[in-house]
Amino acid sequence: MIEKESVTIPAQHTEPTASRFVRACLRQPVDRTPIWLLRQAGRYMPEYMAVRKHHSLLDICRTPDVAAEVTITAAERLGVDAAIIFADLLLPFTPMGLDFEFVAGEGPQVNTPVRSLEHVQALRTDRAEDLSYVARAIEKVAAHFSGPRPDGDSLGIIGFCGAPFTLASYMIEGGSSRNYIETKKLMYSESAAWPLLMEKLVTVLVAFAKQQVEAGADVIQIFDSWVGALSVTDYRQYCLAPTTELIRRVRALGVPVIYFGVDTASLLPAMRETGADVLGLDWRIPLSEGWKTIGPGCGVQGNLDPITLFAPHDVLKARVQEILQEAAGRPGHIFNLGHGIVPGTPVENVIQTIEWVKEFGKR
């Protein structure tokens, strides 16, 4: 296991007035466990669905006023410790020259999947400024939440981007996939195409993250949603180096990085080598076991099963307490779900979960 290289974090992130969320990312002491939730602004919230009646998903992402409104409304309604900007992983595709759309009932669809070296060579890396609408939305959110809240703590602002493998898989498959056949075929058989694709994605993602940090993001979360489809050998051979480079360069911007994947219990030791400040755990592994696997010197985020939010309160409360007990008050734990909130989740159960974490997570 390698040690993370030292990266200087700006004073605003390390002084005592930094939010408990940022302090937890840096494994510093906090008064209680901070909490935010994956997809906390989404299709389970009536306020979000009201906005969707007038805007498509991409319209929301690309309209700073609306993206900021959705982000702010969810954070305030829930009372979480961090607001993650409302955006989508695939937004960088457009300035790279790759058109995509969201198809009802099917999710994202790339109109012309990347399947050859020539297509990879045609992808652009010089138009990241076209994504500045995300930064403008972050500026609005940061301005809204400037200063302390009633509890004396400030709210953390999270920017994010996709990880190289997950974005490559969408590019190559043309959308979601069960087996990632085309992705792995390109990965295995095209010796020039895969590393070039990784290089181009890292270039664009670093520029995108830089815009978000300069706009006021305190932390960047990197989503590797589908990396659990890889064996440990394939992850190490084809993905570890570019992901490590991405995380190194984002941390060099002066903010902590959270690295999250789904179904990644077998990959955790390798993911730890990327140098991320915090690793997100899904719900399939007990938090204490995941943290032990990762080892010291790294924070942990997670890891309630999002479907537990449908459970009766006695069951839900017990699961919340179990996770907090497994974290045992160690610096570096951020309470979250093991994946995103799903449509139909009772909002009152989400709010109650947050209240329990605040109650039982006191240090």
Secondary structure, 3 states (H helix, E strand, C coil): CCCCCCCCCCHHHHCCCCCHHHHHHCCCCCCECCECCCCCCCCCCHHHHHHHCCCCHHHHHHCHHHHHHHHHHHHHHHCCCEEECCCCCCHHHCCCCCCEEEECCCEEEECCCCCCHHHHHHCCCCCHHHHHHHHHHHHHHHHHCCCCCCCCCCCEEEEEEECHHHHHHHHHHCECCCCCHHHHHHHHHCCCHHHHHHHHHHHHHHHHHHHHHHHCCCEEEEEECCHHHCCHHHHHHHHHHHHHHHHHHHHCCCCCEEEEECCCHHHHHHHHCCCCCEEECCCCCCHHHHHHHHCCCCEEEEEECHHHHHCCHHHHHHHHHHHHHHHCCCCCEEEEECCCCCCCCCHHHHHHHHHHHHHHCEC
